[in-house]
Amino acid sequence: MARRDVLEYPDPRLRLRSRPVDAFDESLSRLVEDLLDTLRATGGIGLSAPQIDDRRRVLVMDLSGGAAAPQVYVNPEISSRSAPGLVEESCLSVPGVVANVVRATEVRVRARDAAGAAIERELSGMEAVCLQHELDHLEGRLFVDRLSLFRRLRIRAAARRRPAPVAAAGATAREAGS
């Protein structure tokens, strides 16, 4: 499929809520492959559809470094959270920023896989944290929203000073962010 450009903060498209997936078709399969290709190319551990400018409720995770099959969650919902902890996070959409936030370190999630089959999993540790981080993206939230107002203002100011990303040669208008 294709590696896609990752939207960067403060792009307003990152603030849009995603809509549930109702068609488990070729278009969804292409989206999942694009998410996985982009995730692999960036070296990240999780990526959600809004980060590549798609409004569907889809996220992928691969915390195994390629040693295991990546996890795909369509229309994910957390049914329980426990064991809150202070965890260090970063984000492909907020490059250069690392901060501690409070997240549950144990969650139960219900979702569908890419073929539409129901799944329910209990996640802990970094898997639980990553899922919550990506789920925030589906709601139009970023991990920096969980920081103090002062820290958010500093991050926003730094992001506005950052040069705009240059589209890759041969990129389509959609991939270039227009």
HELIX and SHEET records of a PDB file:
HELIX    1   1 PRO A   12  ARG A   15  5                                   4    
HELIX    2   2 GLU A   26  THR A   42  1                                  17    
HELIX    3   3 ALA A   49  ILE A   52  5                                   4    
HELIX    4   4 MET A  126  LEU A  138  1                                  13    
HELIX    5   5 PHE A  143  ARG A  146  5                                   4    
HELIX    6   6 LEU A  149  ARG A  161  1                                  13    
SHEET    1   A 5 GLY A  46  SER A  48  0                                        
SHEET    2   A 5 VAL A  58  MET A  61 -1                                        
SHEET    3   A 5 GLN A  71  CYS A  91 -1                                        
SHEET    4   A 5 VAL A  94  ARG A 112 -1                                        
SHEET    5   A 5 ALA A 118  SER A 124 -1                                        
END                                                                             
